[in-house]
Amino acid sequence: MSFLGDSPFLTFVADAFAVFMFILWFWLFITTASDLFRRQDISGFGKVLWVILLIVLPYIGIFAYILTQGGGMAERNRAQARMARDEIRQIAGFSTADELEKLDRLKSQKSISEDEYKRLRARLIP
């Protein structure tokens, strides 16, 4: 006898929910594992302990990692994006000076407002 009775719709909803929960867990696992292995401040032994926790207690391990390391995850993602952007600019030949020149040209053509100019310039010059 089934828990959901004989309703095919309820069975479908339960199966869809189970698939959704698995995909959610898998996405969170990949996110936390990639952050974990990218870190330089944790030793190999610490990483092994985290991986064991992530595999043995899947949801609890992921939530524990996010709760304890969540702020650092966001900062590491921003730093990685910054490094990738700088590498692309270096390879493509764009520099901050080139970007400032483009901003000045857009401002003189009145394509952007003074406020937009100041905001974009502040992003270019940290």
N, C-alpha and C positions, 0 to 999 in steps of 0.2 A: 504494500500500500504506500503510495507516494505522499510526501508531506504536503504537497501543493494540490492534492486531489487529482482529478482527471482533466483539469483545464489546460489545454495546450498554450493558451495565452500566458497564464501564470508561469508555466514551465519556461516559455520563451523569455519572459521578463527576468526570471531568476537566472537563466543561462546568460542573458545579455549583461546582467549585473555582475555575474562571476567573471565574465570576460573583461568587462570594464575594470574591475578591481585588480585583475591580473595585469592588464596593461598599465594601470596606474602604478602598481608595485614595481613593474619592470622599468618604467620611466624613472621613478624615484631611485631605484637601485642603480641604474646607469648614471644618473646625475650625482648621487653621493659617491659612488665608486670612482668616477672620473675626478671629482674634487679631491677625494682621499688620495689617489695616486699622484695627483698633480702637486700635492703639498710637499714642502721641503722641511717643515718644522716638526714632522712626526717621523719617528724612527721606523725601520722596517718591521720591528716587533709590534709596535703600536698599530701599524697598518694591518698586520696579520690579525691582531685581536679584533679590530673593527670589521674586517672582512668576515671573520668567523661569526661575529655578532649579526652582521647583515644577512648571512646565509642561514644560521641556525634559528634566529628569531627575526624573520623578515620585516614585518611591520614595526615591531618594537625597536629593532636595530636602526631602521631608517629614521623613525621619528626621534630616537635618542640622538642620532648623529645630527639631524637638522636642528633639534633644540639646543644641543651643546655647541655646534659649530656653524650655525646658520648665518650669523653676522659675518664670520670670516669667509663663508662661501660666497656671499655677495661681493665682498671686497676682492677676493681672488678672481672672480669672474670679471669684475671691472678692470682689474690690472691686466688680465689676459687679453681683454678686448682692446685696451690701450696699447699693449705691446704689439698686437696683431695690426692695429691701425697704423702704428708708427713704422712697422716693417713694410707694410704695403706702400705707405708714402715714400719710404726710402727706396724701395724697388722701382716704383713708378716715377720717381723723380720729383714728387711734390714735397715742398718744404713748408714750414710755417710762414715764411716770407712770401711764398707764392700765394698761399691762402689769404694772407693779409692784403696782398695786392688785389686779389679778386674781390675781397670785401670792399676795399676802397673804390674800386671801379663800380661795383653795384650801388654803393652809396652815392657816388657822383652822378650816376644815371638815374637816381631816385627809384631804383628797383626795390630797395629795402629802406625801411624807416631808420631813424636815428636810434630808436630803442633796439630794433633788431640788430643793427650794426654793433652796438655796445655789447649786447648779449652774445653774439657770435664771436666777437673779438675776445671777450672774456673767456670763452671756451677754448680759443686757440692759444691764448697766453695764460698758462696756469699760474 
